[in-house]
Amino acid sequence: MVFQANNLAWSPAMLCDLHRCRWQIWTALLLHVLFRFQAFLSEWPHSFTGLSP
């Protein structure tokens, strides 16, 4: 197995940035799934793509 942390050519700051970006993506995906599940449970007929601030 090769881990990102085993790449000694990358700086520690770059590894931290990659890790932070990865968790931002996973958090956004999790929130989207939770919102969709809540909409399914409440039988909300609208789509999230049509929402705008």
C-alpha positions, 0 to 999 in steps of 0.5 A: 500500500502506498499512502499520500504521507509516504510521498516525501517529495510533497511538503507537509503543508501540501499534504495538509491542504490535500487532506483539508480539501478531501474532507470538505468534499466528503462533508458536502457529499454527506450533507447533500445525501442527508438533505435528500434523505430528509426530503424523501422522508418528508415527501418534499416534492421539490428539487434542490437544484432549483433552490437559489439564495 
